[in-house]
Structure formats: C-alpha cells, structure tokens
Amino acid sequence: MTATIQNEKVIVSISDKGAELQSVRLKEDNIEYLWQGDSTYW
C-alpha cells in the first residue's frame, strides 16, 4: 500500500514497506522529481 501526503506545493507518495519514497511531485507543474528508473537511460 502507498500513503500520499501533500501540502499547498508538494505531493509525496510513500510505500508502507520500509517507508520508501515512491513519488515526489510539485503541484504547479506535476513533474516527477524522484527518478523512476527509465530504461532508456539505465
């Protein structure tokens, strides 16, 4: 399961297993700032 917390600027998703960050996004641009392992670059 994933918990999501947010404030007026940021949305953060966190895994309940080990409190691993899954997602960090700014609300204003909705760009994912946490690396997602894109196979094009990996």
HELIX and SHEET records of a PDB file:
SHEET    1   A 3 THR A   2  GLN A   6  0                                        
SHEET    2   A 3 VAL A  10  SER A  15 -1                                        
SHEET    3   A 3 LEU A  21  LEU A  26 -1                                        
END                                                                             
